[in-house]
Amino acid sequence: MPNAKRLGEILVEQGIISLKTRDRLLQRAEILHRRIGNVLEDLGLVTGEELAAALANQHGYKTATNLVRITVPPDLLELLPIEVAMQHLVFPLKKEGSRLALAMADPTDMRICNNLAADSGLKIIPFIATKQEIREAISHHYLGKPAARPTSRTVLAVDDDQLIRSILTDILEKDRYRVLTASDGMQAFRTVIAESPHVIITDLVMPKLDGYGLLNALKNIPETSFIPVILISGQLKSEEEELKAFEKGFFDVLLKPLNQASVRARVKRAFHFYDNQYRLF
């Protein structure tokens, strides 16, 4: 590695954070099992651009910007399925001969580069981009829609039953939440990529991708792994089945038929968790 300095050290040297802040965030990142750069950015202590520049400095790579504006041919997108691009926060920039330029947010994890090189026979040239740039590029080039950061508290309600979606929408809009809906897990996954909801309520049994499959897809992606997901089910008939849902990683459980007070209480608690998950003290 051209530069053996740690990321926190680089940010301190650049005057972006203090030494005391770095030490506190290192402890917090260890508790959360996350990298210090991700925690710093999520807390708003560094910008995405500052983090990308520091990572490029650390690893000796160039940065990439304006990913939405570049022209990306369909065959280049086919090299990297959208689920893989989101899971690893990478985006294919350009292919020249046997070389593939790849934008990535986390250069400390090179497994995707190694796997892509082995599968395609291409030499991967890494570039560093912000998480937001990559997310916007994925949404624009793969989904054909702009990525959005919600300006109001947003809940995604996922159920293949139109009545359930309508009930949830009516309940939550009374509490002034912005409500998005999806009819199956795959549609929900794409909505998460494009809309970044704060809280998700999902049915267990759905076509294409069920509740467990949606949860697993979200947990495998750094950008979405901390979204609280509430499970709706009419099938959890025992404490053991409910315990399994929590062990899988669901934040909470709602049983059918839905009770308005229970929905409101669980969503409120989920937002409290979302707001306080990075609390330092």
Secondary structure, 3 states (H helix, E strand, C coil): CCCCCCHHHHHHHCCCCCHHHHHHHHHHHHHHCCCHHHHHHHCCCCCHHHHHHHHHHHHCCEECCCHHHCCCCHHHHHCCCHHHHHHHCEEEEEEECCEEEEEECCCCCCHHHHHHHHHHCCEEEEEECCHHHHHHHHHHHHHCCCCCCCCCCEEEEECCCHHHHHHHHHHHHHCCCEEEEECCHHHHHHHHHHHCCCEEEEECCCCCCCHHHHHHHHHCCCCCCCCCEEEEECCCCCHHHHHHHHHHCCCEEEECCCCHHHHHHHHHHHHHHHHHCCCCC
